[in-house]
């Protein structure tokens, strides 16, 4: 079995440039579960990077300072453990010198193993859906940044990033909270995905009131993701499940059929026209979710396994997928110890890099950096493929933010242009 098709020579693929790493020293007695970095996350405004470094701990670092330390040689590949501020075996000695107005590193003990993380920020004009209550315990300002943490005991804790204060403790799930996602519209609507087979919708502007329980999954729910306009939620889970939800009515729009094993990660493209899902069946599928059609399959095992054997012990399980903000690249983390950067235009890996025991990945808000977490609680960073987007692609991104596939197909335009706008020709 091969990692690439015969048409691709692995030696000809580019190697992603290492930017830096955040390592957690591991004691000899610490070789047990509970220290995994299950989630990495960037704040929407690029101010912070956070990851669950294992053993109940979430670490927040100012992203601009982190990049500066990387460029100055602190924490790069091959650095001796314990040297430099990017190694987490000791406190950052310069932290006390940071002005109070500047972002600073924070270590949060969540009280239990952390599985899910999500940043959220408020837009004042986005009011709570609970219109009958005029008084609220919390008033979230536009400059406030929240961090939601999903725990092994089923609780969700909401923290103020700038003060480190615990604001809310949400208790309703009956099993561990695997994933969290905020609506990107600034409404502070939070969705949690759990092994209790449900998703729950919370309104943080209504003091964390639970708005709705979304039922439909027959087993564990691994991940969920909002469309850029917050109108659609995708949730994926065990048993090949891919659900699309209408978040105005909290109803199922449709199920997407195509995977052959558990689906563990999902993310929409920046214009909302595409949906990428990753599965233990060794594939990432790129969907036109408006029409429930498969546009692209990104395989990680060749020849591909037959559906009946997909997801067996083949060392090619896809753990995570992330859409680059440029709308032209996708990253995937797989059990074959490789991270692949895919070009949608070439439909093949553009660059690769090695990563042992990778679990999750996320692009920085500007798309220039990919972060990936591993089973030992550390995080690694690489420069993502960089090229100037064509004017055609930028126009397509703009148009598809406000139109569905069906609306594009109804336009009186030439078929080649229609195919391009609907990503049938990527």
Buried (B, 14 or more C-beta within 10 A) or exposed (E): EEBBEEEBEEEEBEEBEBBBBBBBBBEEEBEEEEBBBBBBBBBBEBBBBBBBBBBBBBBBBBBBBBBEBBEEEBBBEEBEEEEBBBBBEEEBEEEEEBEEEEBBBBEBEBBBBBBBBBBBBBEEEBEBBBEEEEEBEBEBEEEBBBBBBBBBBBBBBBBBBBEEEBBBEBEBBEBBBBBBBBBBBBBBBBBBBBBBBBBBBBBBBBBBBBBBEBEBBEEBBBBBBBBBBBBBBBBBBBEBBBBBBEBEEBEBBBEBEBBBBBBBBBBBBBBBBBBBBBBBBBBBBBBBBBEBEBBBEBBBBBEBBEEEEBBEEBEBBBBBBBBBBBBBBBBBBBBBBBBBBBBBBEEBBBBBBEBEBBBBBBBBBEBBBBBBBBBBBBBBBBBBBEEEEEEEBEEBBEBBBEBBBEEBBEEEEEEEBBBBBBBBEB
